[in-house]
């Protein structure tokens, strides 16, 4: 599952076979729609509009589900306990935690560069598989 498709390196995509499936979270589409409505110029709006259309055409979109909610609760609670983050501050991580929960539910590799995944969430649930495709070393 790709969290942010803008950061993909072609070397990783080139290694995929016809049997590999790539998904994107509906939450990534939500975030792009938010960006669209906050874009300052028509050029940026057009780029975001085209990106959203391309993503919807190219990728399978994973929805939120009741099953993933169980993972979400455990991840969020574990993150709060392990970091000591307060209830207000943890809210800024809700989408990242929902994306991780969705990846766990569907047994997907989560492709993301956000530190919350590798620094915290994989320690809470060892089944979470995260890869950063933005660096040349990966």
Secondary structure per residue as TSV (DSSP state, phi and psi in degrees):
chain	resnum	aa	ss	phi	psi
A	1	X	-	360.0	130.8
A	2	X	B	-94.8	124.9
A	3	X	S	-79.6	-50.1
A	4	X	-	-130.6	101.6
A	5	X	G	-69.0	-11.8
A	6	X	G	-68.3	-19.0
A	7	X	G	-102.1	10.9
A	8	X	-	-68.4	139.8
A	9	X	-	-102.4	138.3
A	10	X	H	-62.1	-26.9
A	11	X	H	-60.6	-35.2
A	12	X	H	-73.5	-42.3
A	13	X	H	-64.5	-36.2
A	14	X	H	-64.8	-25.2
A	15	X	T	-82.7	-11.2
A	16	X	-	-74.7	148.6
A	17	X	-	-106.3	175.3
A	18	X	T	-64.8	-20.5
A	19	X	T	-81.8	-18.6
A	20	X	-	-74.7	141.7
A	21	X	-	-116.9	137.8
A	22	X	-	-116.4	131.5
A	23	X	E	-121.1	159.1
A	24	X	E	-131.5	143.6
A	25	X	E	-74.5	143.2
A	26	X	H	-57.3	-27.6
A	27	X	H	-66.4	-30.2
A	28	X	H	-66.1	-38.0
A	29	X	H	-65.7	-41.8
A	30	X	H	-57.5	-45.9
A	31	X	H	-64.2	-38.7
A	32	X	H	-67.1	-37.9
A	33	X	H	-62.9	-39.6
A	34	X	H	-61.4	-44.3
A	35	X	H	-61.4	-39.5
A	36	X	H	-58.3	-46.6
A	37	X	H	-75.0	-10.8
A	38	X	H	-108.8	3.3
A	39	X	-	-65.9	140.3
A	40	X	S	-87.1	-25.9
A	41	X	S	-126.5	159.0
A	42	X	H	-65.6	-33.3
A	43	X	H	-60.4	-46.9
A	44	X	H	-65.7	-42.2
A	45	X	H	-59.1	-43.7
A	46	X	H	-64.0	-41.5
A	47	X	H	-62.8	-44.2
A	48	X	H	-67.1	-41.5
A	49	X	H	-59.5	-45.0
A	50	X	H	-65.7	-39.8
A	51	X	H	-62.2	-45.9
A	52	X	H	-60.1	-45.0
A	53	X	H	-61.9	-43.6
A	54	X	H	-63.0	-43.9
A	55	X	H	-62.3	-42.5
A	56	X	H	-64.4	-31.6
A	57	X	H	-80.7	-37.6
A	58	X	H	-86.6	-43.6
A	59	X	S	-102.4	150.8
A	60	X	E	-75.6	137.2
A	61	X	E	-105.0	124.3
A	62	X	E	-90.4	126.3
A	63	X	-	-84.4	171.0
A	64	X	-	-76.5	153.9
A	65	X	-	-147.3	159.0
A	66	X	H	-62.1	-33.1
A	67	X	H	-66.0	-39.6
A	68	X	H	-68.9	-22.9
A	69	X	H	-60.3	-32.9
A	70	X	H	-64.2	-45.5
A	71	X	H	-62.2	-41.9
A	72	X	H	-58.0	-49.5
A	73	X	H	-58.2	-44.6
A	74	X	H	-67.7	-42.9
A	75	X	H	-65.4	-45.0
A	76	X	H	-66.4	-42.9
A	77	X	H	-63.1	-44.6
A	78	X	H	-63.3	-39.8
A	79	X	H	-64.0	-44.8
A	80	X	H	-63.1	-43.7
A	81	X	H	-67.9	-39.7
A	82	X	H	-76.2	-26.5
A	83	X	H	-104.5	-20.9
A	84	X	-	76.2	11.9
A	85	X	-	-62.7	141.6
A	86	X	-	-81.5	167.8
A	87	X	H	-60.8	-34.7
A	88	X	H	-73.0	-45.0
A	89	X	H	-68.6	-30.2
A	90	X	H	-68.6	-21.7
A	91	X	G	-59.4	-30.4
A	92	X	G	-69.6	-10.6
A	93	X	G	-102.7	1.2
A	94	X	H	-55.7	-45.7
A	95	X	H	-65.7	-42.8
A	96	X	H	-59.2	-41.4
A	97	X	H	-69.3	-37.5
A	98	X	H	-64.3	-40.0
A	99	X	H	-64.3	-42.8
A	100	X	H	-63.1	-41.2
A	101	X	H	-62.3	-40.4
A	102	X	H	-65.5	-41.3
A	103	X	H	-61.6	-41.7
A	104	X	H	-63.6	-45.6
A	105	X	H	-58.1	-40.1
A	106	X	T	-96.8	5.8
A	107	X	T	53.8	46.8
A	108	X	-	-99.6	155.0
A	109	X	E	-80.4	126.6
A	110	X	E	-91.0	116.8
A	111	X	E	-96.6	110.4
A	112	X	-	-161.4	154.1
A	113	X	-	-108.3	-1.1
A	114	X	-	-67.2	128.8
A	115	X	H	-61.5	-25.0
A	116	X	H	-58.7	-32.0
A	117	X	I	-70.6	-56.2
A	118	X	I	-77.3	-30.2
A	119	X	I	-83.7	-24.3
A	120	X	I	-132.8	-56.7
A	121	X	I	-68.6	-33.9
A	122	X	H	-69.3	-19.8
A	123	X	H	-78.9	-25.4
A	124	X	H	-82.2	-40.1
A	125	X	-	-131.8	107.1
A	126	X	T	-66.2	-14.0
A	127	X	T	-79.4	-13.4
A	128	X	-	-71.4	121.2
A	129	X	E	-109.5	114.2
A	130	X	E	-120.5	135.5
A	131	X	E	-129.1	141.6
A	132	X	-	-105.3	109.9
A	133	X	-	-93.3	7.0
A	134	X	S	-85.0	-18.4
A	135	X	S	-99.8	151.6
A	136	X	T	-67.2	-25.7
A	137	X	T	-74.0	-22.5
A	138	X	-	-87.6	360.0
